[in-house]
Amino acid sequence: MPQSCREVLAAYHQAMIDMNADDLADLYAVDCLHHFPFAAPGRPPVYYGREEVRAGYRAAWHGVPLKLAEVTEVIAYDMADPDTLVGEWVGSGTLLPTGKPFQAHGLLIATVKNGEITDMRDYMDVFGTYRATGRLKDVVAALDET
């Protein structure tokens, strides 16, 4: 089990590459919060607890037409609070079944206590990801409806 903020961030990225909701959720404290300040339509703005993280990522990754191959350009910023880390990243992969390459960008602010994520702020470029997967028009339409 990873202990430091940087070890947790590396394990988090590996769980994303593997699209393994169990491995991802197991990084979290039972009573964690995972915030999505830039939440996409139809997605919750926060997961309350490890099991919501698990269920939420299972649902989000189910049937997604992409394969994340690597997370690169990781820049980790240490904060005054040693339990908190800010990490930027770029994920690269391919769209299925076309094989067309895509990139996704994000920034995470993670608080890790006793080797577990207690609070996560997940700033992902959701519109770039929807554009890459060919679903941007659907998201824009959903925004127009709300």
Protein Blocks (a to p, Z undefined) as FASTA:
>chain_A
ZZblmlmmmmmmmmmmnopaklmmmmpcfkbccddfkacehiafbdedjklmmmmmmmmm
gopacdcfbdchiacdddfblkbccddddddddddfklpacddddddddddeehiafbdc
ddddfklmmmmnopmmmmmmmmmmZZ
